[in-house]
Amino acid sequence: MPQSAAAGAPGVPSAPAAPPTIAPPAPPSPPLPERITRLVDLSQNLWWSWQLDARELFHRIDHRLWEATRHNAVEFLRQVDPERLAQRAKDAAFLERYDAVMRRFEELQERGDTWFADQSPELLKRSIAYFSAEFALHRSLPIYSGGLGVLAGDHCKEASDLGVPLVGVGLYYHGGYFDQLIGLDGWQRDSDDPIDPAVNPVARVNGPDGDPALVSVTIAGREVHIGAWRVMVGRVPVYLLDTDLDRNDPADRKLTARLYTSAAEWRLRQEWVLGVGGVRMLRALGINPEIWHANEGHAAFMHVERLRELLANGLTLPAARNQIRSSSVFTTHTPVAAGHDVFTTEQVEQVTGPFWNAMGITREQFMSLGNSGPNDQRFEMTVLSLRLAGRVNGVSARHQEESRRIWRWVWDNRPAEQIPIGHVTNGVHLGTWMARPIRELLAVALGADWESRTEPDRTAAAVRALDNDRLWAAHESLRYLLLHYIREEARHRWRDYWKEPAKLAAAGTLLSPNVLTLGFARRFATYKRADLLFRDPERLRRLLTDSRRPVQIIFAGKAHPADDPGKRVLQRIFTAAQDPSFEGRIAFLEDYEMHLAQRMVAGVDMWVNLPRVPLEACGTSGMKAALNGVPQLSTLDGWWAEGFTGENGWAIPLSGAEADAEQWDMEHLFRLLEQEVVPKFYDRIPGKVSAAWVQIMKSALAVSVERFTTRQMLQTYVTRYYVPAAAGDALPENSATVAQGD
Ligand SMILES: *Cc1c(COP(=O)(O)O)cnc(C)c1O
């Protein structure tokens, strides 16, 4: 392994003498009965959140409280009535379940019996560091904004399931992302959504002396101290960096407060904390990864810190770069320009300078690592990543093509087929996104342990053989559950803070349980075109209010606080949801997050996805829907360009270059809805299932379990990226060029 940093390799400090410790959580008071006291440990590892039997334990203790705490195990144990716990501790049936869950929980510690252990574990001796600016792990931990975070969270959960030795690194946004409140005028207002460590499985990481583990970085000439929190995601620890420490300057304490602030310089500072601070924190904890994976460009400064380590140990710049490149993986996630952070060299100098002195290189050499074009002296995080990570991928086949086109110049404008950007199509984590009734149907067909086996083709075959009536009944139960949830949420908001009755209609209380229900939920970025149907409001009205075959649509999603065009799209939809002429067939649900997403993707009849081609790199919400047998109607963008088979949903055909794409897509969207979707759904004997529709549901489900779960995704990363990198295999064709100073 010539390039990978083996133990004792240059620049890698040896592990500290004593291991770090994790501050124990404050135990619930009064304490739990001895017999079931390990529920506390269980609640401190998010593993429970994707185990049906573990969730069942909490449900059985007090199902009302379980709903009221929105499936938050830590908060649940803090609030539960001790009397109920005492009863369960004497309930034989409960204890049998409890023991079975705890046995499996203990087996988590053993790595011997996993998919990864069966591969070639000797090829990967140490861990894979996985850096991401956001992680969506549970709704109670508001450190994500959308798909990128969900993907990172799902990546960690799957790594745990497969036994892949991953370590996550992110930021502890103590101010959270934001809570969404929509005024009667439809304008989104943002309020804080701080992390509450008392109701989350987060624990401070302490050094050997029992004080918080600390590292520091220099930002704008001032030393900034960084502490860490740890979240356990099954076998995978995720370390979240935090600058909110007494010893820091008050301005620096807020550095990690909020996710994706719009001020460029603030983001630059955060990214410096994540990249440089993240490497230093891992070293301080005695964790020396073999592979370094950056999920999007936000974390690219980790390469710069690792360069500094190697240069400090006497390597030349080219030798150090080769070593970094051969051990680094970079996943790019969007062709949308706003998704790529670009800073001026003045900003970079102001925040990070003069780091190049510590590296022993010149300012020009440093800046050239990230300069964003032959005639553009700005500093771009994606470019930095492309130059310093030897293995680069987009997140769908289509996105690979887009990325090669966009980034060709980094490789001297070589032909696209020579650009070394591959792809690993995203997937979704089955245990997180497939709802219980569907999992139970498959357990009947495949045996109780089917989820832990890795046989996608067998699962797909079992899906195709499912009984139509049973699948339809499971689906309908999920639609009823969703509508019940929507009403309960509206009731609570009405009780707690809504003053205006008009909001009750917009919130979905007029939805009917037996009407064809479409779902559209994601971030309100304008390219996702939530408002495409509203380009022809009359035609939409006719579609929705047809007296024999009505249709209803549920929308949800947040616009970024600084995205006024996105907020205007949202406003338009919210206004329509309050408009009586739509007869209550449009709902807008406030505050989209994971928990609501789980209910929506499982409970609607069809999922709608309308990105402007080719701007959606992958898109994952349609995969989540498909995992519940909910087919998708989408433009042929992102994963749908490879996932649409003709039988598992509907596709808006690509428009020719000469067509007005907006008009074309809208026309085809209406046509598909009017002529295909509505008749297929309603052509049946009342009370009976439509055989044609259930066939589409099965195809959607079969294709997703076979090809679009994180299981396939992570196996691909391991076999095509992590293991070859660790084995020192040759890098894909040639390196990215650095413009100057090299
Ligand atoms: C899956 C998910 C997303 C991503 O949805 P896309 O359709 O891929 O944009 C965003 N937000 C939440 C809460 C999700 O669960």
The ligand as an SDF file (V2000), in Angstrom:
LIG
                    3D

 15 15  0  0  0  0  0  0  0  0999 V2000
  -35.7530   12.7450    0.9920 C   0  0  0  0  0  0  0  0  0  0  0  0
  -35.8850   14.1100    1.5420 C   0  0  0  0  0  0  0  0  0  0  0  0
  -35.5140   15.2120    0.7660 C   0  0  0  0  0  0  0  0  0  0  0  0
  -34.9910   15.0680   -0.6600 C   0  0  0  0  0  0  0  0  0  0  0  0
  -36.0580   15.0550   -1.5760 O   0  0  0  0  0  0  0  0  0  0  0  0
  -35.7840   15.2380   -3.1540 P   0  0  0  0  0  0  0  0  0  0  0  0
  -37.0410   14.8720   -3.8180 O   0  0  0  0  0  0  0  0  0  0  0  0
  -34.6520   14.3430   -3.4830 O   0  0  0  0  0  0  0  0  0  0  0  0
  -35.4470   16.6660   -3.3500 O   0  0  0  0  0  0  0  0  0  0  0  0
  -35.6330   16.4720    1.3200 C   0  0  0  0  0  0  0  0  0  0  0  0
  -36.1140   16.6560    2.5770 N   0  0  0  0  0  0  0  0  0  0  0  0
  -36.4850   15.6140    3.3450 C   0  0  0  0  0  0  0  0  0  0  0  0
  -36.9980   15.8650    4.7210 C   0  0  0  0  0  0  0  0  0  0  0  0
  -36.3900   14.3090    2.8540 C   0  0  0  0  0  0  0  0  0  0  0  0
  -36.7570   13.2840    3.6230 O   0  0  0  0  0  0  0  0  0  0  0  0
  1  2  1  0
  2  3  1  0
  2 14  2  0
  3  4  1  0
  3 10  2  0
  4  5  1  0
  5  6  1  0
  6  7  2  0
  6  8  1  0
  6  9  1  0
 10 11  1  0
 11 12  2  0
 12 13  1  0
 12 14  1  0
 14 15  1  0
M  END
$$$$
